[in-house]
Amino acid sequence: MTVIHMRIDNRLIHGQVTVSWVNSMAANHMIVCNDKVAVDPIQKIMLPQAARGVRTSVLSIKDTLQYCASPEGQPEQILLIAKFPADGLALLEGGLQPKEINVGNQAPIGGTQFKMVTNTIAVTADDAAKYRAIAEKGYRLTYKMMPSDSAGDFLQLLAKKGF
């Protein structure tokens, strides 16, 4: 299995990811996965630069699935960053089998009916449904900011917050 960790984080690549998460997972390749980001020429240039020397790809869902299944992707230790829970679910539905899934930052999106479930995670009813669908595929979703933090059960948190 090539994907050692999937982080759902709409900030994509930032200092916490490039320094703490990459090192703690011993990842040698980061893949940012979102269909819109994958066709944005500015983000395709800027995100790898933000990765501070870690090999980085910015791919669509389809291309991520193809790459991870390819002989080229097999020996790698991939930290996959899905922008939204819908991206993570689509990857799982496409056959991806990450070793673990963590919900990172989900900044609120203007114009949506969101509820802050932590100081850094905004969730809509649709997001909550996607997270539950991920869990129904046999995954325990955790939430923690840094790899050294204690992992909380994300579905329990959603339930406590009324989702």
N, C-alpha and C positions, 0 to 999 in steps of 0.2 A: 504494500500500500504506500502510495507516495504522499498523500496528504496527511501530515501528522497532526495538523490542527486547523480548524476553521474558526475564524473570528468574524462575527457579524458586527461591523463597525462602519457607520456611514461617514466617518472622518477619513477612512481609508488609511493612508500611510502617514504616520506622525511619529514623534520621538519615542513614545512608549512602545510602539510596534517595532521600530527599527532597532532600538537598543535592548529593551527588556525581553519582549516576546521572541524575537529572532534568536537571541542568545540562549534563553531558557529552553527553547524547543530544539536548539541546534539545527535550525533551518538553514538551508543553503539556497533557497529560492522562494521569493514571495510572489504570489499571484494575486492581483486585484481583479475581482470578477464582478462585472456589471455591464449589461449590454450598452447602456448609454455612455458610460465612461470609456468603454472600449473603442468608441467611434469619435471621441472628443480629442482632436489632435493636441490641444494644449495639455490635457491631463495625461495623455500618453507620453509626453515629454517630461512634464513636471513630476509625476509620481515616481518614476525610477530615480530621478535626481534627489528626491526626498528620502530615498531608501539608503542613502549614505554608503554606497558601495555594495549593498546586497543585491544579488541578481534579482531583477524584478520584471515581471510581465504584466501587462494590462490587457485582459482578454474578455471576450463575451462568454456567456454561459456555455454555448456550443463549443467554442474553441478551448475553454478550460477543460471540459469533459474529454475532448479529443486529445489534448495535450497530456492530461493525467493518465490516460489509458495507453499512451504511446510508449514505445521502448525508450524514447528520450526522457520521458517524465518518470519512468519507473524507479530508477536508482536515487532520485532526488528526495530530499527531506523538505516538503513544501508546506509553508505557512500560507494558507489561503485566506484572503480577506474578502468576504462577501459584503457588498455595500448595505443590503437590506435583507430582512428575513425571507422575502420572496426569492431573492437570488440564492440564498442558502437552500431553501426548499427545492427550487428548480434543479440545483446541482445534485441533491440527494435523489430526486425523482429520475435524474439522468444516469444514476448508478454510482455516483461518487460515494466513497465510504471513508470519511475522515475518522481518525482515531478519537477525536473529541471536538466538541463545539462549545464555544464561549461567546456570550453576548457582550460585546464591548459597548462603546459609546453609540448612542442613537440620538443625535441631536434632533430637537423638534423641527418639523417641517411646517412652515407657514401654510395656513389654509386647511390644515387637517385637524380632526378632533382627537387630540392626543392627551394622554395623562402621563405625568412624570412618575415612573415607578421607582427610580433612584434619582439622585442628583444629576446623573448623566445619561439616563435612558428614558426616552419618550416612547410610548407605545400607543398605537391606535387599535381599535377593535380588530381591524383586518390584520395588523401585525400580530396580535395575540393569537389569532386563528392560525397564522403561518407558523408561529412558534410551537403551537400545540401539534400541528401536522408534522413538524420536524420530530418532536418527541414521540409521536405515534410510529415513527420509523425506527424506534428503538434507541434513540439518543437521549442522554441526560444533558439538558442545556444548563450550563453554569453561567454565572456572571461574576466577574471580578475585573478590576482595573489593571492590576499588575499580576504577573505570574506568581509572585510570592504571596499575594493575598489569599485568604481563605475563599474557596469557591462556594457560592451560594446556589441553591436550587432555583433556577429561573422560573419554572412553572409554579412553584410554591409562592414566589414573589408575585407573580401575575395574579394568582388566586387571592392573595392578601389585598391586592390593589383593586379588586373587583373585576378582573378579567377572567 
